Amino acid sequence: MKKTIYIFATLAMFFMTTQWVSAQKFGHINSAALLAEMPEIKTADAQLNSFQEGLVSKGQQMMQALQEKYNAYLEQANTGTLSQVQMQQKEGELATEQQEIQKYEYDVQNQIAAKREELYQPIFDKVQQAIEEIGQQEGYTMIFDASSGAILSENNAEDLMSKVKSKLGI
């Protein structure tokens, strides 16, 4: 009798598990390909490049000015027109200016990262929201991102690229 109850309970769990697994709905999308097709990304790329070029141009001007000062210092030092104290003073000024340029380069990297975040995050949020809305509306249990290469098989997963593109108006 106990054996019959055990077999019945095992079969019931098996059927419930099978029913639950078959009720799951999976989807996938290649977010990198989707983003590459979005006009907003192209606009953000152009804005970021323009912003970056302006900062880099200023840094190049600073480097050129330092190089000219260094060349002038070398010429004065080689001709003997500077005293030892004046040479040390000029070397200190050049070292300070070089440190300022290094600080500027560090600040530029931070500014570019902040600008990238400012330009791209709203686009990423928009895509994420569209994917989540489709997932909720159509009952997807999971939606995988194929751009990460994590999908090993997609037999039972639907490609959602066209639905997300439609939702985003692309």
Summary of the structure (lengths in Angstrom):
residues: 170
radius of gyration: 31.0
end to end distance: 63.6
largest distance: 111.2
contacts: 415
relative contact order: 0.18
helix: 80%
strand: 6%
